[in-house]
Amino acid sequence: MTKIETAVFLAAGLGSRLKGMSNGKPKGFLEIEGLSLIERSVNKLLEAGIKRFYFGTGFASEVYDEFTRKYDAICIRNNVYASTGSMYTLYNMQDRINSDFILLEADLLYDKSGLSYLMDDAHADVILASGKTNSGDEVFMEIDGYSNLINMSKDSGVLKSVNGELVGISKVSLDTYDKMCVIAESLFLEKPKLDYEYVFVELSKTQPMFVKKVEDYVWCEIDDESHYRRALDKIYPKIQ
């Protein structure tokens, strides 16, 4: 099993649903008790043995440039972030990424055990999932009896069954990343705002994509004010 020492953050988004809460900064810089989401995440990754960081930036990228000066980190800006999706931000890092990595969304508050679930698993590629959160804006997952991905969507009605929810933290092998980029390249013209989740699903049609489901995993994504209140009231106390 390859030792993972690299983390890749998807951090290009506008965070438009947060209105004035982010003070003009990317949403990863939302603070809980004086510490931003992104710094909390980086600290957990350092504790888990991660040594190198790549940040796919876009909106207010200079804030990430300043933040990453104190780490072994590289920021790669998606210059067309406003008209593209998370997969283009990831695709845009091809010249830099040269090893297996932990892929994370930048707007997460999560328990550090999630990193161990991924890094200690023998599968080369692992998507972390939780049970039902009722958080709003969930990405629902359809998983087969062998814990492999079949489909995922924000519309649960398009799935034959709902077996988990996407957390937004995954372990991705370099080989799988290369395949994702090939798939994405063929789809960008038709789907410029392509998300990496969609590419996971496309890839799962030709190779197993293992899903590690932790039923009571403690985590949340913060996309709007209601998510932020939930993070403060319900998620952060449990993580502490």
Secondary structure, DSSP 4 states (H G I P E B T S, - for coil): -PPP-EEEEEE----GGGTTTTTTS-GGG-EETTEEHHHHHHHHHHHTT--EEEEEE-TTHHHHHHHGGGSSEEEEE-TTGGGS-HHHHHHTTTTT--S-EEEEETTEEE-THHHHHHHT-SSSSEEEEES----SS--EEEE-TTSBEEEEES-GGGSS---EEEEEEEEE-HHHHHHHHHHHHHHTTT-TT--HHHHHHHHHTTS--EEEEETT--EEE--SHHHHHHIIIIIHHHH-
